[in-house]
Amino acid sequence: MRKQWLHRKLFTVRFKDREPRSLLWRKGVYREWFEFAKLAQQLGKKIPRAFGNLRKFADFEDWWRDERYGFELFCEQPTGDLVTDVTGKRIKIKPDTLMLNVNLKGDLDVILREVRKVLVSKDVDDEYTSNARFQPSRPMKHIQIGATDSEFEKGIKRQNKLKQYRETYLLAQKMTNKEVAIELGWLQGDKQWFLERGYDLLEYQKIVDNRVKKVKRHCEQVERIFLSIEKHTFP
């Protein structure tokens, strides 16, 4: 069944005593960013200085809510009111703004249609462009962090591949790639187990090589993510 993404643009977040601001990507992306950055820092790799010393934070939520880090690094900067009533006011038109004369006696649907026509003629972007300090490298729908019914068609689930990459990488630090494959359930049984089920040695070796390569691909992906973090993006 084809997975149909349910597109949403901005998510408004509110913290006590802070101005409400928005996120363009879902919180799970930033959670994975934090986890990968923390791992990279532990391994002595470079991460943005703005992220702080991640060892000092008990978990993602602790870092996320800190007024110096977390949300403050990823939120969209306030744009102010997009629509303002300037009737009777003498103002100067600012760059990237447009003043319209609207006949309020008209039908609302017709007015909205005409306003949209004017905006389209001015090449107003249909897609919001992020102005956050740190931004993921690709649109939300292309980052597989798992999903709920509210993000895809009901009943459609998506695996958190980023979390799987991390788990594979951590296991590979203390096991061989073959042992990792067995630990993760990608390779069930030993050589004798396969032979007893009708596989020959060549077939068995192909299966082992395939699973070992999968472990290697995951580890390589994590290393690429580390490089992205160093360059201030993710994944």
C-alpha positions in Angstrom: 0.0 0.0 0.0 1.4 3.4 -1.0 2.2 5.7 1.9 0.4 9.1 1.5 2.0 12.0 3.3 -0.4 14.4 5.0 1.2 17.7 4.4 1.3 20.3 7.2 3.4 23.4 7.3 4.1 25.0 10.7 3.7 23.7 14.3 3.3 26.4 16.9 5.1 25.8 20.2 4.5 27.6 23.5 6.8 27.8 26.5 6.0 29.7 29.6 7.4 33.2 29.6 8.5 32.9 25.9 7.0 34.2 22.7 5.1 31.4 20.8 7.0 30.4 17.7 6.8 27.6 15.2 8.7 24.6 13.9 8.7 23.5 10.3 9.8 20.0 11.0 8.4 17.6 13.6 9.9 17.4 17.0 11.1 13.8 16.4 13.6 15.1 13.8 15.2 17.4 16.4 15.2 14.5 18.9 17.3 12.4 16.5 19.5 15.4 15.8 20.2 15.7 19.5 20.9 11.9 19.9 23.3 11.8 16.9 25.0 15.0 18.0 25.5 13.7 21.6 26.9 10.4 20.2 29.2 12.4 17.9 30.4 14.6 20.8 31.1 11.5 22.9 33.3 10.1 20.1 35.3 13.3 19.8 33.7 14.5 16.6 32.8 18.1 15.9 29.3 19.5 16.5 28.1 23.1 16.4 29.3 25.0 19.4 25.8 26.4 19.7 24.5 23.0 20.8 26.5 23.3 24.1 28.0 20.4 26.1 25.4 17.7 25.6 26.9 15.6 28.3 25.4 18.0 30.8 21.9 17.2 29.8 20.1 14.2 31.2 18.0 13.7 28.1 16.6 15.4 25.0 13.7 17.1 26.8 16.1 18.7 29.3 18.1 20.1 26.4 15.0 21.0 24.3 13.5 23.2 27.1 16.7 25.0 28.0 16.4 28.6 26.9 19.9 28.6 25.4 19.6 25.5 23.3 17.0 23.0 21.9 13.9 24.7 20.7 15.7 28.1 20.4 18.1 26.7 17.8 15.4 25.3 15.5 12.4 27.5 15.8 11.3 29.8 13.0 12.0 33.5 13.6 8.9 35.6 14.2 7.6 37.2 11.0 5.1 39.6 12.7 1.5 39.9 11.5 1.1 38.8 7.9 -2.2 40.7 7.5 -2.7 44.1 9.0 -5.6 46.6 8.7 -4.0 50.0 7.7 -7.2 51.9 7.0 -6.7 55.6 7.9 -3.1 55.2 8.6 -0.2 56.8 6.8 2.4 54.2 6.4 5.4 53.5 4.1 5.3 50.2 2.1 8.1 47.9 3.4 10.0 45.6 1.1 8.2 42.3 0.4 4.8 43.8 1.3 1.8 44.8 -0.8 -1.1 47.1 0.0 -4.5 46.1 -1.4 -7.8 48.1 -1.7 -10.6 45.7 -0.8 -14.3 46.4 -1.4 -15.9 45.0 1.8 -19.3 45.0 0.1 -18.3 42.1 -2.0 -18.9 38.4 -1.4 -16.3 36.9 0.9 -15.5 33.9 -1.4 -15.1 36.2 -4.4 -12.9 38.6 -2.4 -10.7 35.7 -1.3 -10.4 34.4 -4.8 -9.4 37.8 -6.2 -6.9 38.4 -3.4 -5.4 35.0 -4.2 -5.1 35.9 -7.9 -3.2 39.1 -7.0 -0.9 37.2 -4.7 -0.2 34.5 -7.3 0.6 37.2 -9.8 3.2 38.5 -7.4 4.9 35.2 -7.2 4.1 34.6 -3.6 5.7 31.3 -2.6 3.3 28.4 -2.1 5.8 26.7 0.1 7.1 28.3 3.3 10.9 28.8 3.4 12.5 28.2 6.8 14.3 31.0 8.5 15.4 28.9 11.5 19.0 29.1 12.7 19.6 25.3 12.1 17.5 23.5 9.5 17.3 19.8 8.4 18.7 19.0 5.0 15.5 17.7 3.4 11.7 18.1 3.7 9.9 16.5 6.6 8.2 13.8 4.4 11.7 12.5 3.4 13.0 12.1 6.9 12.0 8.6 8.2 11.7 9.0 12.0 8.6 6.9 12.4 5.1 8.2 11.9 1.6 8.2 13.4 -1.9 8.2 11.8 -1.9 12.0 12.0 1.1 12.1 9.7 0.2 9.4 7.1 -3.1 7.8 6.0 -4.7 6.0 8.8 -3.1 2.6 9.5 0.1 3.5 7.7 3.2 3.3 9.8 6.8 4.2 9.1 10.0 2.9 10.7 12.3 5.2 12.5 15.4 4.5 10.3 17.6 7.1 12.0 17.1 5.3 15.4 17.9 2.0 13.7 21.1 3.4 12.2 22.2 4.5 15.7 21.4 1.2 17.3 23.3 -0.7 14.6 26.3 1.7 14.9 26.5 1.3 18.7 26.4 -2.4 18.5 29.1 -2.4 15.8 31.5 -0.6 18.2 31.7 -3.8 20.4 30.7 -6.7 18.0 31.6 -7.9 14.5 29.2 -7.1 11.8 28.0 -10.6 11.6 27.4 -10.6 15.4 25.4 -7.4 15.0 23.2 -8.9 12.3 22.5 -11.9 14.6 21.8 -9.6 17.6 19.3 -7.5 15.6 17.5 -10.6 14.2 18.6 -10.1 10.6 20.5 -13.4 10.6 18.7 -16.2 12.3 20.6 -19.4 13.3 24.1 -20.6 12.6 25.5 -22.4 9.5 24.1 -25.7 10.7 20.7 -24.2 11.1 20.6 -23.2 7.5 22.1 -26.5 6.2 19.4 -28.4 8.1 16.8 -26.4 6.2 18.0 -27.2 2.8 20.4 -24.3 2.1 23.8 -25.1 0.6 27.0 -23.4 1.7 27.0 -20.9 -1.2 23.4 -19.8 -0.4 24.2 -19.5 3.3 27.3 -17.4 2.6 25.3 -15.1 0.3 22.7 -14.5 3.1 25.5 -13.8 5.6 27.2 -11.4 3.2 24.0 -9.6 2.6 23.3 -9.0 6.3 26.8 -8.0 7.0 26.6 -5.4 4.2 23.4 -4.1 5.8 25.3 -3.5 9.0 28.1 -1.8 7.2 25.6 0.5 5.3 24.0 1.6 8.5 27.4 2.4 10.0 28.4 4.4 6.9 25.1 6.3 7.1 25.8 7.3 10.7 29.3 8.6 9.7 27.7 10.6 6.9 25.2 12.0 9.5 28.1 13.0 11.7 29.6 15.0 8.8 26.2 16.7 8.2 26.0 17.7 11.9 29.4 19.2 11.6 28.2 21.3 8.7 25.2 22.5 10.8 22.5 20.4 9.2 20.8 16.9 9.6 20.6 14.2 8.5 
